[in-house]
Amino acid sequence: MEFGLFVQGYVPAARAKVDPGAEHKALIEETEYVIQADKSGFKYAWASEHHFLEEYSHLSANDVYLGYLAHATDRIHLGSGIFNPLAPVNHPVKVAEKVAMLDHLSEGRFEFGSGRGAGSHEILGFMPGITDMNHTKELWEETIAEFPKMWLQDEYVGFQGKHWSLPPRKILPKPYGKSHPAMWYAAGSPSSYAMAGKKGLGVLGFSVQKVSDMEWVVESYKTAVKEAEPVGDFVNDNVMVTSTAICAETHAKAVEIAVGGGLNYLQSLLFRYHDTFPRPEGIPEWPELLPEYSEEIIELLIAEELMICGDPDEVLRQCKRWEQAGADQLSFGLPIGMSREDTLNSIKLIGEHVIPKIDTDPVHRTSRFRGTAGA
């Protein structure tokens, strides 16, 4: 199992209220976390693209952000989590150009994650008059298979679709090296895993909450991907899942950090904006919030395998559970309520004590897939 880091520009109101520079600091600090993850042996860093999601995510221009990281890092793969390719949000040709450019700037370290957006507040802002989020599925389905053609055809043959069109054109630059970057889909519901598998796409699993929910979802994906008809040049047989992670020198210290991390507020915001995600029982409707997390709640979340938290040995055991459940990559979201020092320490401890005992292969899985493309 490989490891990643997920950043999104989280700027809660409580932080902004006491610090006028909170937005700037959040973005710069998360950049620093990716740079440290690169040094600590993480293989992937994923940056969100969100619009209009106050507090939850201020990282809107993630192509600019990833371009900076391409220069600031050496080995870590940099992924769009996501680039939104729906024509009313981003013209597909411009998405293809950005992917290829980042592939060059990173010298083959870019990963292309796509999806349909966080929810109605975000996406319907670009689509006046549309009230049904299912409409976005049609736009994404129409577009996704065109990207490899844009990258690999000397002159793209053009496209005439329902939602966008383009006459024949040379789309430049072409990707760096062989083939094109690995393609992923951000799955917002369990049924999306099998759909992605059939198309030969890796899955960015932002919706699986606990290990026990993972096993059957992975099984559905792995069954589908065996019979994949890939939209790209190769099958990216890959499931990434995300989990909150806090690692400290002692269990007590990790729990103390978690209690002060504002996790209840982040979770409340997640379900405020991601209204296409399955809503677990007990999650209140915004603006009502989940109760603040006590030590007892944190211990319960750990016991129920809903978060990764503890000393390095405990975190190692918890990560191995995700590996046993079939995850190909475990990507960590780090609570912005943690101090900069605690966050960097958590990344360093995981890099020193956890990653070397699970991820023993120096070759990125997606690099290997790309190397066999067209064979």
N, C-alpha and C positions, 0 to 999 in steps of 0.2 A: 504494500500500500504506500502511495506517495502522499506528500503533505503540501498544503497550500495555506495562504493567508487571504482573507477577504476584507477589503476596505470600501467604505461608502460615504465618507464625509458626514458622519453623524454629529449634529450640533444641537443637543437638547436645550430647551428654553432655560433650564436652571443654570446651565453653563454660560449661555449668552447673556443672561440677566446680570451676572457679576463680572463679566469680562467682555468689553466691546470688541475685542479682537478674537473672540472664540471661534468664529468661522475660519479665519485665516489659520489659527493655531491648529485646529482640528485637521485641516488639509495638509499642513506642513508636517505635523506629527505622524499622520498616517503614511506619508511619504517616507519618513524616517523608519517606520516599522517595516515597510517593504524592503528597504535597504538592509536593515538588520536581518530580516528573514533570508535574504540572499546570502548573507555571510554565514547564517546559521544552518544552511543545508536544506531549507524549504525549496521545493521544486517549482511552485506556482504562486503567483499573486494575481488575484482577481479584483478588478475595479468596476464598480457599478456604473450604470447610466440611469439617472433618475431626473425627473423634471417636476417641479412644483411641490415636492414632498418636504415641506418645511419641517425642520428638526431631524426627520428620519434620515434624509440623504441630501446633502448639498453638492454631491459629486455629479455634475451634469455633463461637463465636457471631458469625459474620461479618455477620449482620444488624445487630447492635449496632455493630460496627466500621464498617460502611458508612454507618450513620446518622451517626456522628461525622464521617466523611470528607465526607459531603454538605455539612456546615456548614464544614468546614476547607478545601474546595477551591472553585474558581470555574467551571471549564469542562470538566474531564476527566469522561468518562463512567465510572460506577462499576458494576462487574458482579459478580454472584455466580458464583463459579467453583468450587463451585456452591452453589445451594440444593437440598437433597435432598428431593424431594417424595414419597418412598415413605411410605405411611401409617404404618408402624410407627416411622419415624424422625421425621417431621414431618407433622402432619395437613395435607392439601392446602389446606384452607380457610385455615389459618394462614399457609401459604406465600403464597397469593394476597393475603392482607391485608398481609403484609410487603412484597411486591413493590409494591403500590399505594402504601403509605405511603412507601417509599423513592423512588418516582417523584415524589411530592409534595415530599419534603424536598430532593431534588436538582433539582427543577423540570424534570423530563423527562430527566435524565441517567442514569437507571438502566437496566441491561441484565440481563435475567433468564436466567441460565445454570442449567440443570438437569442432572441425571445420576443415576446409580445408585450412586454411592459408590466409594471407592477399592479395596475388596477385601474378602475374607472376614473379616479381623480386625475391620474397622470395622463392616460392615453386619450380619454375623451376631451381633454383640453386641446388636442390637435385635431379632433374630429367633431366639429360642431354639428349637432343634430343627430348624432349616433348615440343610441342609448343602450345598445346590446354589445357587451364585450366579446361575444362570440364572433362578431364582425372581424375582429383582429386575426382570428385563425385563418380566415380566407385570404387576407392580405399576406400573412406570413407564408402560407402554403404556396401561394402564387409565386413568391419571390425566392425562397431558399435555394432551390435547385439552379438558379441562374448564376449564383456567385462563382462556382467552379468554371462555368463557361466564360464568364468575364475575365477570370484570371488566366485560363489555359488556352483559350482561342486567340490566335494572333490578332485577328479582328473579330470582336464579338459580333455574332450574327444579328444581334438586336432582339427586341422583345415587344410584343404587342399583347398586353394583358388587359384585364378589367380595370385595374387600379393604377397602372403606370405603363409607359412604353418608352422605347428608345430605338432610333434607327441604327443600322450597323455603324460601329465606331471602334477604334482602337482604345482600349481602356488601360491606362498606364498609371503607375508602373506595374509591371508584372511582379508576382511574388518573388522573394529571394530564394535561390537554390531550386531544389527539386519540388515539383508539385505545388501545393498551397498549404497554408496553416491548417492545423486540425480544427474541425468544426464541431461545435457544441450547441446544445439547446437547453435553455433554462426551464426546467420542469416545475410548474406550479401546482400540479395535481398528479396523483399516482398513475392515472391513465396516460399521462404524457410520456412516461418512461418507455412504454412499449412503442408508442408512436415514434419516438426518437430512435429507438433501436432499429425499427424497420427501415428508417432512412439512413442508417449507418452513422448517426450522430452520437457523440458523447453527451452525457447528461450532467448539467449543473443542478444538483439537487438541493434547492433552497427550501423545500417544503417538508422534508422528512424530519420529524421532531425527535424520535428516539430510535434506539438500535433495533428494538423488536419490530418496529414498523418497516425497517429497512429490508429485511430478508426476503419477504414476498415481492416487494417492489423491484429489488434487484433481480430476482428470479424471472419476473415478467420481462424485464429489459434484456437479460441474457438469453432468454428463449427467443425473443424477437430479433435480436442482433445476429443470431446464427443464420437467419434467413434474410439478412439485410439486402436491400437494393439501394446501395449508397447514392446519395445525391452528389457526393464529392468524389474525389479521385481515390479515396480509400475509406475503409471502415474505421472509425474511431471508437473502438469497443472500450468504453470508459464511463464509470459512474463516479462523480464527485459529490460528496455530501458536506454540509456545513454544520458546525457545532460551536457553541460558545466554549472557549477554553481559557482557563486560568491555572497557571502553574507557579508555585512558590516553594521556598525551601521546606516549609512544613505544611501539613494539612490545615492547621489552625490559621496560619497566615493566609492561605489561599481562600478559605471560607470568609475570613475577615474582608479580604479584597472584594469577593463576590457580593457580600452584603452591601458594601458601599458603592457598587458598580452601577446602580440604577437600572438593573436588568428588567424590572417590572415595567418601567416606562418605555424602554426600547421594545419590549414585546407588545405593549399596548399600541404603540405607533405602528408596528409591523402589521397588526390586524386592522388598524385604522385605514391603511393605504392599500394593503394587499387583499382586496376584497374578493379576489378570485381564488385565494388559497382556502383549503378546507379549514373551517373554524372549529377548533377543539371545544368540547363542552367546558363551560366555565369561563370562557374568554368574554369579558364584558364588551358592550358596544361603546365606542368612543362618544363622548369624552370621559366616560367612566374608565378608571384605571384598574389594572391588576393591583392587588395589595403589595406594599413594599415587602421585599424579601428579607426574612429573618434568617438567623443561623439554621433554625429548624427547617425552613423552606428550602434553603440551599442544600442541606443534607438530604432532604427528600428528593430534590431534583437530581442529585448525584446518584442516589440509590435507584431511582427510576430510569437512569441512563438518559436523562434529558439535558445534561450538561457535563462537560469535562472539567474537573476541578480537583486539585489536590497537590501533593508533593510529587516529585518526578516519578517515583515508583507507581503511585496511584494513577497518574496520568498515562503512564505507559500501559498499565492494565486496561484502562478505559479505552485507549486508542486501539488496543488489540481486539476489543469487542467489536468495534466497527470493521476492522479487517476481517474478523471471523464472519461478520454478517454479509461480506461480499463487496464492501466499498473498495474502489480502485484508488480513490484519493479522498483524504480528509482535510477539509479546509476550515481554518479557524477564524471566527469573528471575535474580536477582542473588545470588551465593553469600554466605551469611551469614558465611563465613570472611573475606570482605573487611572492611576497617575501615569505619566509618561515613564517614570522609572520602573514601576511595577509591570507595565506592558512590555518594555524592552527586556526586563528580566525574565518574564514569562516566555518570550520568544527565544531568548538565549538558553534557558533551561530545557525547553522542548528540543531545541536544536542539539544540545549537548547530550541529553539523557534519553530521549525518546526516539527521535528520527533515526539515529544510527542502528537502533535495535529492531526496526521494522522495515525501513526502506534501505536495503543493502545494494540496490542496483544503481550504478552511477548514470545510466542512460535513461533519459526521460521517456516514458512510455509513448508519448505522442511523437517524439523524435523518431522512434523506431518505426511507428506506423507510416510516417511520412517518407522514411527512407525506402520503404517497400512499395510506394505508390506507383501504379502503372505497371507493376511486375506481372 
